């Protein structure tokens, strides 16, 4: 008889002891061999090395030492790809008789993916006993096997206690005792563990997964499109999916980047209906969805549709609304331009007989639909319309979900054409008659009645709409009159709540309970200068203070000699307010001094340790001070700032601004922080208060704090402040207040001059917001390094630009010739007579990192600065190199990159965003509101034009030559940042870049395999450091009206 061998899979370090620690200890004591595989690194709980040490210590308490750590990313354990080979390898090595896995019904995605991944990998490859264990976080609803662990229970508790980093946040000991006692009670023992036991023969099974499986068929021939579609599937909140990629492209697609999806690859052919029917032959799910490669689904798409169809058992097909957006593809980049229309129509019998308004990916089918119906393979287009019409004619039941959950991307060359125009240009309309003839043959008298009903219904709707329009107009006039009766809407609501004894809405009430639980000391002094403020707006500002969920505040108000009577009346009422008066410090100035003088007077009255700056027409969110207080309980920060909303005069949100983390060089060109800003009072007093820059005093304050260590600065990633944009405010249009514009210029000149920079000048950034700063920079020698292979014309253009067009006086060029053809070698020989140029020959396999490292180590000079430049760069402007070099005059800047453009003038590179999944994304658009068109701090810049200090290069040991082709520049920038340096993207330095002329594109399996290998290396090396920190974003709210002024 075989010796019992047990293999346990734990998604995270600690799952193995929580789920089956007692069972493992008991089996080991009885002579079984026990092996443990920990799949993820557990990095979201604590550093991976800590988690690993705790896991080993915990297993040692059970006398188990055979453990492997696979270190896949926490919360992103793949279900597909290389991990399947890992499962197969370990099973082949250990040859277990029993495998323990998380229960298939677990709530954590990693737990579900480990179980499903293992079963997918070992289907038809292994037979044996499966034990699905439960965790204390999610006890199993159904178990069939209970094990008495009474004798080993204390050992299990000791093993759990070894995970000290987790016990600080979770009461795992208490949870475990409760669950073990419950399972023991049911089995008439003291403590027990419960399992779902299954004797598996290796065949495909659902394995007690109670959630229905959705099979998603994706037709594709272009990886550029397919990536977007698959990313939208990864983001689905409902993840019980199998993805069937029916591929009819030239080369086999590389799908390893999508290993979070359960993907099966099916070779197809260039025939639309054939590919759909082919995919249908392979579905296993209870439901079927179809997604074309150039469309995307929103996050809640499947969750919403599934809930709808579950609520209607007799419905066969459910569909949602779909947004149609105009797009075009430029240089393999998908550009989403504008919304054309929204298809979100209620179900009408007969409507499909005259045309289709339901995109195929907006539908979810019961799989039983396809038992009797397939797609018509004689149709070249409109196969979805014909199929849906046949279902309707066959009396299948449809239901409509009145939500927009997906996006139909309509591609055209111009990127702005309507759907009908696109179909006409593609020749689709000639096929419409063919479909109609097919449908006509299937019609009977009932179907004609449906069409008659449809027309009649439309006529009735038209009449109803006219009546509703008249009625709505009457209601509107009534509301206008009613609104005029109230001093302000906010005052009315506040009074109504007081009359009813309600302090706030539910969320605010909960926030107040949390606020009262905190120490009730005065933590914040709110600084509020007031001058001739509209009474309604000032009332809203004061109400937002009065309504704070956290009560540890005082209000310091200075009236800057307001002459407006309504302003004075509000301020007088404030002094009599029973809630505010005890916390109020109030002063009225005799003469107007401006916002700085008024603010400084308010600061002098403050007594709390932190100052909160509030403008007299803006609003604090109810939870603002509460969240800041919670942050300060965690750490003693010097400066805190939050995200914000911009609102119009009526209080409607115009956009939400998600700010970047602390970015000192960005602050030299624009003030991205503004509100809400909180600073230690002691620090500001040491600075002598706010500087005398009316209209730009907040920017000046931030620049005075720019040298703070990042550990003393907290960015609260929540919008907690409403910044009001009126017709004359800086919030609406910076040019509205030239005095504020001039003050900002003075602030920047003053700051840069104080830093020792010479000949500082500031001009407006005409293409975006903010400014472009310039100063005189020392013209120190620069070593320019250019790897090259066969791009002869590109290299000539690049060198001509350097030698003939660039006005920088001191630089040397080192060209690294890598496996060059004879024509290139002959040209390089002609260059060796030029004193500025040195040619190195390297005939090893292409390795961008190694080529550049070689050039630095045996280069042409000992220049303090190194410029890494591609041979496909074309110079646009003579001053470019000096403009780039000057940014290294700024203390703390280790790398600077240029803005690169395609020859047609479109943006190719404006910096790099990093991401733990996608590693790096080239910034090739300026953002929703051109927020990226400003010189700023970034995570990384491209190696096509990367300037750094030689000392920085040496500090990080150059480029990592394990990254031969991809991400070597990103890796270098991350290493530089890890040493405390910053990376800058210079928006005012522009070059042309003929991308991929040096190495080419990733266009064959060998290059793709190398790219995938280097991607995984980056994930393993940098982990959470890949989380993007410098990505500002405007979430613009779509509304027709912007109330910028109201009397």
N, C-alpha and C positions, 0 to 999 in steps of 0.2 A: 504493500500500500504506500502511495506517495506521501512524503512528509508534507504536513500542512504548511503552505507558504502564503502569507498574507501581504498584499500590496495596498497601501492606503494613499489616496490622493487628497491633499489639502490645498484648497485654492489660496489660502493665506497662512502664514505662520501663526498657529494657535487653533485653527479649525480642526486639526487632527486630535488634539487633546479635548477640546470642547465637545466634539461629536462622538468620538469613540475611544477616548483615553483609557477608560476602564476596561473595555473589550480588548484593546491592544495589550494592556498589562496582563490581563488574565490569560490570553492566548499565549503570550510569550512565556509566562510561568508554566504553562502546560506543554511547552516544547515546540511551539510553532515558530517559524522564522517570520519576523515582521519587518517590512520595509516601508518607508514613508517617502513620498515625493511631495515637496512643497512647491506649488506651481508658480505663484507670484512672489514678488519681492516684498510685499507688504509695506511699500514705502509711504503710503498715505497715512499709515498709523504711526510710524516712527522710521528713522533711518534704517535702510535694509540690513546693515551690519548688526545693528541692535536687535532687530527682529530675528535675524538668523541665530545670534548667540542665545537669545531667550528660548527659541524653539529647541535648540540642541540641549539646553539646560532642562527644559520641560520634559523632553523625551528621555533624558538620562534618569529623571525621577521614576520613569516607568521601565528603566533598564533596557531602553531601545536606543541603538546607536546607528543603525543603517538608515541614513536620511540623505536625500538629494535635494538641492535647491536649484530650481530652473530659472528663477529671477525674471519671469515675464512681468511686464508693468502692472502694478496694482490697479484694479478696476478696468483694465484693458486686456485681460487674458484672452488670447485669440481662440476661436473655435475652429479655425481652419489654418492651412499653411504648414509651416515647418513644425508646429507643435504636434501634428498628427504623427509625424515620424518619430518624435520624442516618445509619444505614448507607445508606439509599436516597438521601439527599441527597448524601452525599459521592461515591457512585458516579455519580450524575447529573452532578455538577459535574466530576469528573475523567474519567469515561468510560474506565475502564481496559481494557486488553486482557488483563491478567493480575492476579490477586489472590492475595496470599500470606497464609495463615492458619495458626494453630497446628494441629498434628496432632490429628485428632479423638480420638485415644487418649490425649492428655495427661492426667496425673494431677491437675493443678491445676484446680479448678472454674472459675476465671476464664477459663482457656485454652479449656476446653470450651464455656463459655457464649459466648465471643466467636465461635468458629467456628460453633456452632449458631445463634446469633443472626443472624449475617450471612447464613447460608444460608436461614434462615426468612424474613428480610426481603427477600432478592433472588430467592426462588423465583418462577419465571415472569416475572421482571422484568429479568434480565441473563443473558447467555451469554458464556462466555469460558474462559480457561485458569486453573485453580486449582492453586496450588502449596502443599501443606501442609508446613510446615517443622517440624523437631524442635528441642528445646532440650537443652542439656547435662544438665539435671536429669532429663529423661525421653527418652532416645533412642528413636526410632521402631522398632517391631518389623518394620515392612514399609516399604520404600522402592522406588521404581521410576525415580528420576531423580537422577543424581549430577552435581554441577557442580565443575569444577576451579577452586579459588580460590587456588592457590599464589601467584600474583603479587600478590594482594590480601590475603593472610593477615596480614601485619604491620599493615596498615591496620585490619583487623578487631580485632587485639589492642589497638591503640591506642584504638580506639573503646570496647572493653570496659574498658580501664584508666581511661577518663573517668568510669566509674561508681564513684568511689572509696568512696562510702558503702556500697555493696554488697560491695565486695571485702574490707571488714573482717570480714565474716561468711562469705563464700563464696569458694572458690578457683576463680573462673570462668575465669581465664587458664589454669590447669592443666587444668581439665575440657575447655575448648575445644580446647587443643592435642591432648589425647588423642583426642577425638572426631574432630577434623579429620584427624589422622594415620590413624585407623582407616578413615574413609570414603575417604581418599586411597589407602590400601593396597589397598582393594577395587577401586578404579578405576585403579590403577597410576600414580598421581600423588602428589605430596608431601602436599598438603592438599586436602580437598574438603568440600562440604556436600551433604547428601542430602535429597531431598524425595519426597513422594507427589504425582505429577502427574496431573491429571484434566481432561479436556475436558468442560466442563459445558454442557448445553443448557438449564439453568434448571428442570429437572424435579425432583420430590422424590426424594431419594436418602438412604441411610443414611451414605454417605461413609466407608466403612471403619470405622465405629464398631462395634467387636467386642462391646460390651456390649449385651444385648438391651434393646429399648425397652419400657417398661411404659406402657400407656394407662390413665389413671385417669379414670373417668367420675364426675362429681360432680353430683348433682341438687340444685338450690337455688332458693329464692325469697326468702331473707332474708339480707342482707349481714352482720347481726350474728352469725348462726350461721356463715355461709360463711367469715368471716375466720378463725375458729378452725380450721376444717378445712384451709384453705389454708396457714395457718402451720405446721400439722403436716406438710404436704407439703414446705414449704421446708426444714424441719429434717431431712429424710430423708438419711441418709448415702449412700444409693444415689440418684443424681440424674438417671439417664437416663430421664426421665419426660416424657410429654406429658399435660396436664390438659385434659379436655373438660368445661367447665362448661355443663350443660344447664339453662338458666335459665327459670323459669316465674313469676317475680315481676312486679310491676307496672311497675317502672322498670328500665331497662337497668343492670346492675351496673357499678360502678366497680372495675376490677381493676388499676389502675396501681400500687397499693402492692405488688402481687405479681409484679413484673416479673423476679424471680429464677426464676419458673416459666415454662415453655413452655405458655401457656394459649391455648386456643381457646374462643370463646364461641359457643354454639349455642342459638338460641331454642327453647324447648319449650312445653309446656302443662301444666295441672294434672292430669296423669295419670301415675302412678308408672311403670307398665310401659312405656307409650309413650315416656317420656323415656329409659329405659334402652335400649330398642331403637333410639331415635334416636341416642343416643351411640355405640352399637355400630356404626352405619353409618359413623361417622367415624374409627374407631380405625385406627392405623397400626402399633401395637406388636405384638410377638410374644406379649406377655402383657397381660391385662386385669385391672384392679382396679376396684372400685366403692366409692365413699365418699359417704355421705349427709352433708349440710351440718352436721348437729348432732353428728357423731362425729369422733374424732381418732385419728391413728396415732402410735405412739411412734417414736422416731428410727431404730431398726434394723428397722422393720417390713418394708420391701421387701427390704432386704439379707438378712434372715433367711429370708423366704419364698422368695426367688430361689435362695439356696443350697440350700434343701431340695428344690425342684422340679428343679433341675439335677442333684441327686444321685439322682433317680428318673426316668429318661427316659420310663418308661411311665406315669407319673402325669399325669393331666389337670388336676387341681385340688388345691391345697394350702391348708391353713388353719391358723391359729394360735389360741392362747388369747386371750380378750378379757375385760377387766375391765368390769363393769357398774356405773356410778356414778349415784347419784341426784342430779339437778340441778333447778334452777328458774331462771327468767329474771325478774329484777327490774329494771324501768326500763332495759331493753335491756342489762342486765349478766347474764352467765351465772355462776351461783353453783354450784360443785361441792361437794356436801355430804358424801356418804359412799359407800363401796363397798357395793353391794347383794349382789353375788355375782361369781364368776369362772367364765366359760364356757370350759373348757379340757378337752374330752372327746376321748378317742381315737376313731378311726373305728370305727363298728359298722354293718355291713350291716343295713338294715331300720329303723334308728333314725329316719331322716327320714320314714318312713311314718306315724309317730305324732306328730311335732312337730319343730320346728327349734331346735337349740341352737348353731347356727353363724351369728353375725351376718354380714351380707353383706360388710362391710368387712374381716373377718378372712380373706377368701379371696383367692387369686391364681389366675386361670384361664389356661390356654393359649388363645390367640386362636382356635385351631382348634375349640374347643368350640362357639363361636358360629356356625360354618359350618352347623351342623345344628340348633341349638337357640336359641330366642329366649324372651323373657319373655312370659307370657300376658297380653295387654292387656285381657282381660275381667275380670281381678281388680283390685279396688280396693286390697286389702292382702294381705299374705302372698305376694306374687309371688315373693319370694326363696326362701321355703320350697318352694313348688310347683315352682319351676325346679330347685332342688337335688335335690328328690325325683325329678323326671323324669330328671335326669342319672344319679342312682343307679340308677333302674330301667332306664336304657339302657346300663348296665354301664360308665359312665365311672369312671375310677379316682381315688380320693381318698387323700390322705396328710395326716397330722396332725403339725404342729410343736408340740412340747410346750414352748412359751414364750408368755408373755402379751406381745403386741406392739401392742395397740390398746385403745381405750376406747369402749364403747357408753354414750352419755349418755342416761339415761332422764329425760325432763322431765315434771314435774308441778307443779301450783300450789304444793303444800306443799313440794316438793323432797325428800321422803323416802319416796315410795311405791315399792312393788315393781313389777317389770315387769308381772306378771300383773294387778295392780290398774290400772295405766296402760292396758293393752290393753283391760281390761273397760270402763273409763270412756270410752274412745274408740270403743267399739262394735266392736272388732276381732273379738271372740270369735264373733260371729254369722257371720263370714266363714269361720271355721275349718271348719264342716261343708261349705261349698261346696268348699274345697280337698280335703278328705278324699274327697268324692264323685268329684272329678276323678281323684284318685289311685287310688281303688278300681277305676275302669274300666280302669286300666292294669295291674292286678295279675294275675299268673299263679301257678301252684303254687309256683314257685321263690321268689317274693317272700313267700308265706305261710311257707315254710320259713325265710326270713330272720327273720321275726317270731318264730316258734317258737324259733329259735336265740337271738334277743335275750333273750326271757323266761328261757329256760333259763340263759343266761350270767349274767343278773342274779341269779338264785337261787344259782348257784354262787359268784358274787362275794360275796354276803351271807355264805355259810358260810365262805368263805376269810377275810373280814374279821374274823369272830368268832374264828377260830383265831389270826390274826395279832395280834389285840388281846391275847389271853392270853399269847402268846409275847413280845410287846413288854413286857408288864408284868413278866414274869420277867427279861428283859434289863435293864429299868430297875432292879430291885432289886439285880441283880448289880453294875451300874455304881455304884450308891450305895455298896455295901460296898467296892468297889475304890477309889473316890474317897477314902473315909475313911482308907485306908491311907497316903495320901501327905500330907506336910506341907502342900503346896500344888501345884496343877497346874503353876504356873510353875516351881517348884523341880524338879518331876519332869522337865519338858521340858528345862530347862536342864542337868540332870544327864545326861539321855539324850544330848543333843547333845555334851556334853563327852566322854562315854564313847566316842562314835563319831568324835570328832575333828572335829565340825562346829560351826563357830562360830555360824552363823546360816543362815536360809533364803536362797534364791537372791537375792531382792531386797535383803535386808540385806547379803549378801556383795558384791553390786555396789556398794552404797552405801559399804561399807567400803573398797573399792578406790579409789573417788572421794575418800573422806576422806583416805586415805593419800597421795594425789597432791597434796593441799593443803599449804602450809607447816605444819610440825608445831610450832607455837608454842602456848603455853597462852593461848587467846583468851577462854575462858569460866570464870568462877567460879560454880559451881552452889550456890545458897544454900538449905540444907535444915534448917529447924528441926524438931525431933522432940519429941513429948510423948505417952507412953503409947500408941503406935500399935500396932494389931493386927499381930502378927508376919507374917501372910500378906501383908497389904497393904503393910507396910514393905518386905518382901522384894521384892515386885513393883516398888515404887518404885526401890529400889536396883539391881535387875536392869535396869531401863530406862535407868539412868545407865551402868551397866557395859557395856551392849550398844550404846552410841552408835557410829555409823559414823565419826564424826569424833573423833579422839583428843585434840584440843587443849582439854582441860578439866581442872579441878580441882574437888574436892567439899569444900564447907565445911559440916560438920555440927555443929549445936549441940543437945545433949540438954538439954531444959529441965527437968532434975531429974525424969526419968521414974521412977515407982515400980513400973511394971509389969515383972515379971521377963522376960517374953518379949521386950519391947522392948529391954531391956538386953542380952539374949543376942544379938540380931541385930546390935546396934551393936558388941558386942565382936567378933563374927565378922567384921564389916566391917573392923575395924582389922587383922585377920590376912589379909585378902583380898590375894593377890599382885598383882592387877590394880589394885585401888582404892587400897591402902595408900600407894604412892608419890605418889599425887595427893591424898591425904586430909589435910584440916585438921580436927581434931576437938576439941571442948570439951564438958565436962559441967558445967552450972551447979549450984551448991550449993543454990540455991533457985529455985522456979519464978517466972519473970518475965513469962511471956506471949509470944505469937508475935512481938511487936515487939522486945522485949528480946533474945530468942533470935536473931531475924534480924539485928539490928544487931551482935550478937556475931559472927555468921558473916561479916557484911560486913567487919568489922575484920580478920578472918583472910584475906580474899580478896586475891589478888595480880594476877589477870588484869584486862584492861581492861574486860571486860563482865561484868555480873552477871545470872545466870539464876535466876529464882525458881521453886522447886519445892515443892509441899506434900507432906507426909509420907505421904499415901495416894494420890497421883496418879501418873501415868506420862508419861514423855517417849516420843514415837515414835522409832524407831531412827534415822531420818534428821533429827531435829529440829536438832541442833547443826550437822550438815553443811549443811543448807539455810541456816541463819542465817550460817554462815561464808562460804558462797558469796555471800550478799547483802552481807556486809561487805567482800568483795573488790571488789564493784562500787562501793560508796560507804561513806563513813565516817558512819554513822548514830549518833544519840544514843539513840534509842528504837526498838525493834523489838517487834512483837507478831504472833501467829499466830492462825489459826482453831483451833477446838478441838472435841473430842468430850466428851459427858457419858456416863459409864459407870456401871453399877450395881455392887453389891458383888462380883458374880461376874465383872466385866470385860466384860459385854455392853454394846454401844453403845446408849444410849437416844436420843440425837440428835446430829447434827453441826451445829455453829453456824458459819455463814459470816458473818463480821463485816463491818461497814461500814468504809470508810476513816476516817482520823482526823477526829473530829467533836467539837470542843470543847464545843458547847452540849448535845449528847447526854450528855456526861460530867457535866453539872450535874444530871442527872435519873436516870441509871442508869449503872452501870459495865458497858459492853458488852464490855470487853476482858478483864479478869481474867487468864486464862492463855492462852498462854505470854507472859510479859513479860520483855524483856531491856533493860537500861539501862546506859549508861556508868558505870563505877564512880566516875570522877572527878566526874561531874555529881552523883551521889547523895551523895558525900562532901561536896561543896560545899553541899548542902542540909542537911547535918547528919544524914544517915541517914534511916531511916523515921520518920515522925511517930508520936506515942504514941496511936494509934487502933487498939487491938487488934480484929481482925476486919474493919477497913476500911482497913488501912494501904496496901494496893495501890491502892485508889481515891484515897487522899490523895496518893500518889506521882504518879499520872497527872494529878491536878489541879494539882500543883506544876509539872508539865511542860507544862501546857495552852498556854502562850504560845510554845512552840517553833515555829520555822518548819516548815511541812509538809515541806520538803526534808530535814529531819533525822529524819523519822519514816518507818519502813518497815512497812507492813502486808503480811505474808506470807500470801497467800491459799491456805493449805494447813492442814488440821487436823494439828497436830504435838504436841498435848497432850491427854491423857485426864484429865478432871476427874471425880473419883469422887463420886457422889451416894449417900450412905448415909442411913439414916432420920433422923439428927440433924444432917445437914450443910446448910449454906447452899445448896449446889449443888442439893439436892433441893427445899427449901422455905425461902425466906428467913425466914419467921416462926419457924422452928425455933430460931433463935438471936437472942433479943431483944437481947442485948448487941451482936451484930454489927449489928443494925438500928439501935440507938441510936448505935453508933459511926459508922455511915454518915451519920446525921443530923448528928452533930457535925462530921464532915469537911466536909459541904456548907455548914453554917452558918459554919464557920471560913473556908472558902475564899471564899465570897461576901462575907463581912464584910471580909476582907483586900483584896478588890477595890473597897472603898469603898461598898458597897451598905448601905442602912439598913433597920432593922426586918426583918431576914431571918427567915423562918419556913419550916419544912420539914414536909410531911405525906406520908404514904404514898399512892402511886398505887393506889387500891383496885381500879381496873379492869384493871391490868396489873402490871408489876414496877416497882421503883424508887420515885421520889419526885416530888412536885410542889413546886417552889420558888416562894417569893413574897418580895417585898421592896417597900419603899416607893419609889415612882417620882415624880419631879417632874412636875407636871401642866402640861406645856408645850402651847402651841396646836398644833392639828392641822388641816390643810386636807383636807376630805373631798370627793372628786370622784366624781360619779355621772353617767355617760352614760345617756340614756333615749331611747326612741322612742315606743312606743304602750302600754307596760305601765302603765296608769294605776293600777289597783288595787294592783299591786306597788309602785309608787313611793310611793303613799300609805302603805302598810304600812311601807315602809322608812323614810320620813321620820318617821312617827309613832314608830317605834322609836328613832330618833336623838333627836328633840326631846322626847319624853315619857318614854321608858324608860331612856335612857342617862344614867348619873350623872357622866360625865366633864364637867368644867365649861367647858373652853375648846376649841371647835372651830367652824369655819366650813364651809359647804357650797356647793360650786359644781356646779350641774346643767347638763350640756351636752345641749341638746335637739336631736336629730337627726331631721329630716324627720317631725316629730310631726303627727298628725292634729289636727283642730280641737278635739276634746274635751280632748286633752292640753294644747294651747296655752292653752286657756281656764283650765285648772287651774294651769298654770305662772304665769299672770299674777297669780293670787291669792297666790302665794308671794313676789312681789317686794317686798312691804311688810315682810317679815320681815328684820331686820338680819343674821341669821346666814346668809341664803341669797342666792345670786346665780345668775341664770339666763343662760346663754350659748346663742345659737342658731347651729347649724351645719347647713345644708341640703345639704351635699355627700353623696356616696355614703357609706354606712356604712363607717367605718374606725376601729375601736376605739382604735388607737394614736394616730391624729391627734386624735381627740376628747379623749383624756386629756391629750395634750401641749398642746393649745390651752388647756385648763383650767388647767394649771400655769403657763403663760406669762402668762395674763391673769387669773389667779385672784383670789380675794377677800382674800388675805393673803400675808404673807411667812413663813408658819409654817415651822419647821424640819423638820416631818414632814408627809408626804403619804400619805393613805389613799385608795386606788382601790377603789371599792365598786360592785357591780352594783345595779341598781334592783330586783332580785328577791331581795334579802337581807332576812331577817326577824330581828329581835333576840330573843334568848332570855333574856339576863341583863343586868342594869343595869351591872355592873362590866366588861363585855366590852372596852370601848375602853381603859380603863386597864390591864387585864390584858395586852392586846396591846401597848400602848405600852411597857410596862416592859422588854420583851425588847431594845429598842433602847438600853437602858442598858448592855448588854454590849458591850464594845469588840470591834470586828470584825464585828458583826452589821449587815448592810445591808438585809435584807428579812425581814419576818416575816408569816406567813399564819395564818389561823384554820382550825379544823376545821369543815367545812360538812356539814350533814345534810339529807336529804330531809324533807319534812313528816311522813312516816310514822316518822321517827326513825332510818332506816338511813343509814349513812355514805355521803356523796357525794364528799367530798374530804378526804383526810388527808395532802396533799402530792403531789408528782409525781415519778415515776421517768422518767428519760430513756433513750433507746436510739437508736443510729445508724439503725436501720431504721424503728422506729415513732415516732420523735421523742420522744413523751411519752405516758405512761400515768398516768391519774388513779388515785391510791391510794384504793380504795373498800372495802378490807377491812383488818382489823387484823393479819393475818398468822397463821401456823400456831399460834404460842403468844402471840398479842397483842403481839409484839415491836415493832409499829409504834404501839402505843397509848401513846406516851410523847413528850414534847416533845423534838425532835431536829433535827439538821441534815438538810436535804433538798437535792436538786438544784434544785427549783423549787417555787413555790406558785402557785395560781390567781390571776388578776387579779380574780376576783369579790370578793376581800377581800385586798388586798396593801398592807401598810404599809411605807414606806421613808423614808429621810432625804432631804430636798431636795438636800443636797450629793451624795448618791449618784446621785440621778436626773440631776443636772446632769453628774456625772462620766461617765456613760454616754450622755449626750445623749438621755435620755428613751427612750420606746418607739420601735421601728423601724416607721415608717409604711408600709414595704413589706409588713408583715404586718398586713393590714387586719382579719382575722377570727380566724385561728388562730395559736396558738403565740406571740403577742406577749408574753404574760406569761412564758412559758418563756424566750424570747429575752432578755427583760429580766433575768431571774434569772441566766442564763448570762453575760451581759455584766457584771453586778454581781460575780459570782464571779471572772470573768477579771481584775477589778481588785483582787482580794485580799479582798473582802468575803465573808461567809457568809450563808446563807439558813436560816431557822428555821421549822419548823412547830410552832405552839403547840397542844398537845393540850387545854389547859385553857380555851381560848377557843372557844366553840361558838356557831354561828349556823345558822339555816335558810336553804337556798338553793333557790329555785324555778328550776332551771337552764334556760337557753335562752329565758327570758322576754324578755331584752333583744334578742337578734338572731334567735332561733329555732334550729331544727335544720338540719343540712346535708342537706336533703331534696329537692334538685332538682339537675339536671346542672350548672347554672351555679355553684351553691355548692360542689358537689363538685369542679368543675374548679379553683375558687379555692383550695380546701383542698389539692388535690394540688400546685398551684403553690407554695403557701406551705410545704408539706412539703419539696419539693425545695430551696427557698431555705434552709430550716433545715439540711438535710444539707450543702449547699455551704458555708454560713457557719460551721458549728460542727464538722462532721466528728467526730473522735474525742472532742471535748469532750462529746458526747452519751452517752458510755459512763457508765453509772450507777456512782456511787461510794458511795452511802449506803444500799444495800439489804441489810440483814441478813436472814438466812434460816436457819430451823431445818429440817433434813432429818431428820424423825422416823423412827426405825426401828420398824417394826411387829413387835412380839413380845408374847406373852401374859404373860410373867413379867418382873417388875422386882425383882431381888434387891437390896433396900436394906439388908439386915442378914444376917449369917451368923456363927454362932459357930464 
